[in-house]
Amino acid sequence: MARNKIKTLRQFDDDDLKDKLTDLKVDLAKLRSEALKGTLKKDAGVIRWKRRDIARILTIMNERVRGKKTQ
């Protein structure tokens, strides 16, 4: 899966962001379990990028919630 840019993530609606977030969390859990087993070889750096993509999505979702509260 390609890395997510903040500009493209902002174009998604809330439902798409939630779906993407759950997919990323599932992928991250699989990668972490492989890392614990020792079977994760060349994808070791992917964990960092998955975590950052999750943080990007959560940031966008929180910005939208805070924007709705102030209006």
Steps between C-alpha positions, in 0.01 A plus 500: 500500500630843409575761761224749567551869442322743728357686201329189363378392843328834553290435189345185651175518692467375858381150409790444261747619763355261756526210255858591415582531869369152580692354205822663616450379857444143381811517281702642788386222732604238243840663454557522873413134549738402220770713659453324833520160333813602316358436153496866398801547274505779246182678614637605838490870408136481396385501863619858543312618191181322600513670840553838337213447257274410792608819677426705189148362474432553870625857472266574211206344682572703814534821299159439348340433840652814650392702197141386545501593869610859441246569227 
